[in-house]
Amino acid sequence: MHFKAQSSALIQITELVLLLLTATTTTHARSWQLQTTHQGTSFFNGFSFFNSPDPTHGFVDYVDQHMATKLDLIDFDEEEDDDIVVIKSGPVSNKGRASIRIQSDTTYNQGLFLFDVEHMPAGCGTWPAIWLNGPDWPNGGEIDVVEGVNLQKHNLITLHTGQACEIAQNMHHLTPKLTGHVLTSKCQLNSPGQKPHQGCTIEYKSSHSFGHKFNKHGGGVFALQLDDKGIQSWFFDRNHIPDDIEDNEVILDTSRWWTEHHYRPDAVYLFDGIHCNATAFHDLRIIINLTFCGEWAGLPEEFHQDCPGYSCIDYVKNAPLPEAYWRIRSVKVYQ
């Protein structure tokens, strides 16, 4: 009887903890008001061009805005009521293939970030990314919202931190449940049992959330919510974008995406004080870039898996890379 009583009490406590965790997670949704829109011919307002050597040692020559314009790497395509910015790669020099990396002048500690992308760079040797990065890497944190290499089909979201941070092992209580697949759980730099700089990665469920299939389906919207309770991310393909996003509403309530459309997040990271803290991410800048080869796409085991018969650099030097460009409808930040 004493054991049963203890077991019963333990079950009740466990259920209460799970209920509290569920309540915390379900209230992770919140309302946000539009603050900044990057779109059309004013897309680059509020962004700075990075033209230093690539920190990931890619075969790339990042150019400034003047040179990007001169090389015709930037274009604007009028489509219906919107101007779409087109960001291309360019000619090859001794440094590598000309490309663009931009970062926001504004820094963020929280927000809802929407990236409406119609076409992303794809193909052998490419390494496109949309990400948020803090100061004094990795102590300010890094959130890779859109990232992948070569012929990858599923988008990967990854966190990199200076302090201890990991994905909760038991997330069956989440409401709504995440749809993505956890590949690595430890976010801190050089965590035991993981490759250096690997971070904690969740693979999106959709097989057209990245690469050629993403482009074939007309792209979609990547959404990232960052607040003091954690991080959630979604991918909405072109035919399943929530109506409040489609209608360009000034105020967005992310709970509606679940309650009205049953769109579950692809990834969830909890700031519960046990697995991770909000202090791991601060003063983040939005970065959009395309590099080639380097420390990931150029690894022989990665490149030859998708693109046998060449070295990555030789391929990028000589191939036309017709799919190595961005078409971005907008980047919106809600606070």
N, C-alpha and C positions, 0 to 999 in steps of 0.2 A: 504493500500500500504506500509506504513512504517513497519507494522508487517511482511508482505510478504517479504519485502527487508531484514529485519533482519533475517527471517527464511532462505531465500536463502543464505545469507552470512554465517549463522551458518552451513548450510548443506555443503557449499563449504569448510569451515574450518574443519568440521568433516571429510569430505572425504580426505582432505589433511593430517590430522593427521593419519587416517587409512592407507593412502598410505605410509606415512613415517614409520609407525609401521610395515607395510607389508615389506617395503624395508629392514628395520632393521632385521626382522625375516628371510627373504629369504637370506640375506647375512650372516646369522648365520652359514651357511655352510662354510667350508674353507678347505685348504689343510694342511696335516700333514705328517711329515717324521718319519719313524720308528726309535725309540731310544733304546728300550729295549725289549728283548724277554725272557720270562721264559717258558722253554719247556724241556721235557724229563728229562734225568738224571741231567741236570743243572738247573732244575726248581727252586730249593730252593736257588740258588745263588742270593743274594740280598734280601733275606727274613730272618727275625728273628723269632724264636719260642717264643710264649708267654706261660708261665707256672705259672702264678699267678691265684688266685681265679677269677672265672668268674664274671665280673661286672654286668651281668644280672641275677646272682644268679641261674644259671642253675645247673642241676644234672650232672656235668661234671668235669673231671679231665684233664686239659690241660697239656700235657707233652712236654718236650724239644725234640730236634731232636735225641739225643742219645737214650732216652727212646722210642721214636716213632719207631726208627729202631729196637730196641730190642723187642718191642711188635709187630713188623711186621705191623705197621700202614701205612707204606710207601712202595709202589711198583711201578715198571715201566713196562709197557706193550708195547712191540714192535708191532706196527701195520703199515704195509706198510713202508713208509719212516719216520714215526714219532714215537717217544716214548711218550706214554701217562702216565702221573703221576696219580697214584691211591692213594687216601688218605682215610684211613678207620678209623672207630671207634674200640675200643678195649674192654678189660675186665672191669668189674665193681668193684670198690673199695668203701670204705666208702665215699670218696669224690664224686663219681659218675662214669659215664662211660668214659673211656679214649678216648681222642679226640685231635685234633690239631687246633690251631689258629696261623696263621702266619701273619706278617705285613712287608711291604716293608721298607728297610733301606732308600730308597730315598723318599723325599717328593715332592709333586706336587701342583702347583697353576693353572695349565691348562693342557690340553692334550686330546688326543683321546685314550680311553682305550678299548681294545677288550678282552673279556673273552670267549674263545672257550671251552665250557663245553659239554661233551658227556653224563655224568650222574651226577646227584646231589643227595644228601641225601634226602630221602623221607620216609614218614610213621609217625605213631603216635609217639608223643614225640619229633620229630626232629625239629630243628630250624637252618637251614643252612643260611649262608649269605656271600655275596661278597660286600664289601663296602669300602668307602674312609672316613677317619676320621682325623680331624685336632687336634691341641693341645688345652689344656684347655677347654675340652668339656663343653658346646656346642659352645663356642666362636669361635673356629676354623672351625666349621661346620662339618656336617656328611652327606654323600650321600650313601644311601643304594641302591645299583644297583640291586642286586638279594637278595630277602628275602621273607620268608614265614614260616609257621609252619604246622605241622600235615599233613592233607590231602588236603591242599590248591592246587588249580589248576591254578590260575592266578598269575604271578609274580607281586610284589609290589615294586615300587620305592618310597623312602621317603627321604625328606630332614629334617634335624634338625639344627636349628640355634640359636645363642645367641641374635642376633639383629633381629629387625622386618623384616619379609620376608613372602611373601604369593604368591600363584598362582593367576595370573590375572583372574578376574571373566569373562571378555569378551574377548575370544580369537578366535572369528570367522574370524578375519582378517589374521590369521596365514597361511602362505604358505610354505610348505604343512601343512595341519591341523594335529594335533596330533590324534592318534587313541585310546589312553587310556581313562579311565574314572576317573575323579577327585573324590576321596573319602573324603579327608580333605584338606583344602586350606591354613591353617596357619602353617608356618614352625617353628616359634619361640617357644622355650621351654615354656610350661605351658600357652599356648594361651587360652584366654577365649572361652568357648563354645566347647572345645575339651578336651579329656582325657590328663592327664599329660604325657609328653614325646611323644605325638602322632605324631607330625610333620605333614608335608603336603605330602599326599600320592596320587599317581596315579596308578590305577590298569591296567595292560596290557590287551589288547584285546584278545590275543590268549589264548585258554583254555589248550594249552600244552606248556605254557611258564614257568611252574613250576610243580614240583612233579612227580607223577607216569607217567602221560601222556607225560611230557617232556622227561622222560627217555625212554618211549616206542617208541617215535619218533626219538630217536638218539640225543636228545639235540639240541644245536645250539649255536649261537654267540650272546652275549650281548655286545652292544657297548654304550659307554658313551662319549659324547663330552662336555668338560668344557672349556669355554673361557670367555672373559670379557663381552660378550653379554648374556650369560646364559648357561643353561644346556639342552642338548637333549639326549634322550636315545632311542635305538632300540633293538628289539629282532628279529633275523633272524633264523628261524628254519632250520634244517639240509638240507632241499631241496630248500631253498630260500636264500642262502647266496650270497651277491653280488660278482661278479666275481673278483673284485680287492682284496677282502679279501681272496677268494679261491686261487687266484694266488700268494698270499703272496707278493703283491706289496709293495715296500718300501715307496712310497708316496701315500696317500689316500686323495681323495677329497670327502667329505661327501655329497656335492651337487649332485654328480652322482647317489647316492642311490635313490634320488627322480627323477631327470631329465631322467635317463636312465632306472630305474627299477620300479619307482613309489612306492618305499618303504617309507612310511610315518613314522615319529618318533612316538613311543608309548607315550613319555612324553616330555613336553617342559616347562622349567622354565625360565622366562625372567629376566635379570638383567637390568632393565630400569631406575633405580634410583627412581622409584615410588613404585613398588611392592617388589623389592629386589635389593641388590647390590652385586657385585662380591666380595667385602671385607668380606662377610659372610663366605667365604670358602677360606682357605689358609693353606699351609704346610700340605697337605693331604697325608696320607699313605694308600696304598692298604692293605686291610685285608680280609682274607679268613678264615672262621671258621665254625665249627659245634658244637652247644651246644644242650642240651636236657632240656625240661621242662622250668623252669625259669619263668621270668616275663611275657612272652607272651605264648609260647607253653604250659606252665604248668598251666595257668589260668583255673580253673574248667569250666568256660563258654566256653572257647576256646577248651580245650581238649575234654570235654564230647560231644561237638557238632559233632566231627568227630569220637571219640573213646570212646563210652559209656561203662560203666561197670568196669572201672579201675581208679585208680589214676595215674597221669602221671609218677611219680617216680616209683611206683610199676611196671608199664608196662615196663619202660626203664630198670629197674633192671632185669626183668625176661624174656623179649621177646628177640629173637635172632637179630632183626632189620637187616634183610639181605640187605635192600636197603640203609642203613645209610653210604654211602660212596660217594666220589667225583671221577670222571674220567675227568681229565682236559687235553685237547689237548695243550692249550697254553694260556698265558697271554701276551699281547703285549701293549706297551705304545708308542704312537706317540706324537711328540712335534712339 
